[in-house]
Amino acid sequence: MTFKEIVKNDVRQVFMNLDEFSETHTINGKEMPVQIDSNEQIEREKRLNQNMDGIYKNQKLIYVSAEEFGPMPKQGAMLNMDGKMYKVEDAIHEDGVYSITLGANRA
């Protein structure tokens, strides 16, 4: 087994394991394992000033299997997660896992 095959197997059996790290969420109408990283998002928000006269930005940092998700979303694309619309602010492919920052303005 090659290293790349081992990493691909780990994504499916370890990182996206519903009994360990992930939870089922619906993204664009498809249920899939998703990790929501609140700790990293808090650290990112500390570095940014998000105060705008009565509007705040709701952000989520999620991790999904690239194989399960499909083509990586483009920055600025709209994504429906659990019935709420978010704008893709950033998406990075990290060895079979997409790290996607989602944002939505809320009043």
N, C-alpha and C positions, 0 to 999 in steps of 0.2 A: 504494500500500500504506500502510495506517495504522500509527501507532506500535504500537498493540496487536497488530496482525497481525505486525509485525516481532518483537516480544517473544515472541509465541507460537511463531514460527518458530525463534527463537534457543534457546528452551527445548528444542525437539526436536532441532535440528541442531547446537547447540554445547554447552549445559550437560549434556544427557543423552546426548551422543555417546559410544558405547562405545569408540571409538578415542582419545578425548581425556580425559574427566573421569570417566566412570561405569563401573561394572562390573555385570554381570547378577547379580541376587539374586532369590530367590523370596520374595514377600511374600503371605501368606494364600493360598498355592497358585498364585500367578501370577508368572511370570518377568517382570522389568522392569529397566530401567536404574536404578541407585541410586548416589548418591554418599554415602560415609561420611566425615564430617568429623571426623577425630581431633584436629586442632589446636584447633578451636573447643571441642570437648568437654573437652579438657585444661584450657583456660582457664576454662570453666564450673565444672569440678570444683575448681579452686583456690579458688573463691569459696565453696564449700560444704564443711562438715565431714561426711564420710560414714562415720565410724567408729561402729559399733554392735556391741558384744560378739560378735565372731566372724562377723558378717555384713557383707558389703560390697555396695554397689550397683554393678552393671555397667550402664553407660550407653552409648548410641550416639546420635549425632546424624546423621540421614540426610536426604537431599534426594531427592525423587521428583517426577516430572511429575504435576501435578494431573490432567491429561487421562488419563494412563496408569493412575494409582492409582485414580481414582474419587472418591466423596465423601470429604471430609476426615475423618480419624478423630477421635473425640471424646476428650477427656482422660479417662483411666481405662479406655479400651477396651483389650482384649488384641489383640496383633498377632503373628503368627507370621512370623519372618524366618529363612529358611534352617533351618527345623526347630526353632528355639528361640523360646519364648514371651517376649514383652516387654509391659510395660504402657506405654501412651502417656502420657507425662508432660506433653507440650506439643505442640501442632501449630499452625503458622502458615502461612497462604496468602500467598505472596510472588510476585505476578505470574505465575501459572501453575506455580509450584513450591511444594510443601509442604516445610517445614522441620519435621521430626518428631523430638522427643527421646523415646527409648525407654529404659526402665529395667527391671532385673530384680534381685531380691535373690539373692545367691549365698552359700552357706556355705563 
